Amino acid sequence: MEKKQKAVCLKYPENAAAPFIAAKGQGFAAEKMLEIARQNKIPVVENENLANVLSVENIGQIIPESLYEAVANIFAFISSTERKM
């Protein structure tokens, strides 16, 4: 059985206490999310384990505190990548 692609979109507004799940999808929906992100030059980081954990959370929900470090590392990576451009 083939695993379905999963995608989770995170947002972290300046005034927010923590990042939250803005969108999520699997299969075709995940593929479309990734396509739209790439077309709009929105950074995409592939992390299957983190996507699996976050995909069970609800849209609009703040990420679990246990994932703060993993998500912080992703935001730091994106930030450093954007500065190099």
N, C-alpha and C positions, 0 to 999 in steps of 0.2 A: 504494500500500500504506500503510495507516494505521499510525502508530507506536504501539506498546504503552506504556501508562502504566507507569512504574517507580517503585518506592518502596524506600528504604533507611532502616532504623531504626538510629540510632547511640546508644550509651550511653557515658558517661564517668564511671565511679565515682571517688570521691575518691582511692582507693588505686591507681588504674590509671595506667600510664605514658602512655597515650594513649587516645583514644576507640576503640571497636571496633564492628564491625558486629554488631548484635543480631538483625536480621531483614532480609530483603529479598524482593522479589517483583515480578512484572510481570503486566500484564493484570489479570484478575479479582483475583488475590492482592494486587496493589498497591492496587487500588480498595478492597478490604476493609481493608487495613492503614490506609489514609487515613481510611476511615469510622470504624474503631474508635478511631483516634487522636483524631479530632474529637469523637466521643462522650465520650471520657474527658478532654477538654481538654488533650491532649498537643500541644505546639506542632508545627506543620507548616510547613516552609519549602520552597518550590518552587525547585529549582535543577536543571534538566534535565541540564546538563553534568556536574555533580557526581554526580548519580544514575547517569548512564551509566558514569562511571569507577568509582564504588564498587560498582555492581551486578555487576562481574566478579570482585570479591573474595569470599572465603569468609566465611560466618557465623562469628562468633567471632574473626575476624582483626582485628588492630589496623590502623587505616587507614594507608595508605602515608605516609611522612614528607613526600613531595612535596605532600600534601593538607592538612597541618597548618594552614597559614594560612587556607585556604578554610573548613575546618571550624571553626577558632577564631572566624572572623568570624560564622559561623552561631550558634555557642554564645553569643557576645557579644550578637548581635541578640536571641536568645531571652531571655537574661538581662535585657537592658534593657527588653524588652517586658513581662516578668513583673513587674519593679519598678514599672512604670507602672500596673499593674492594682490 
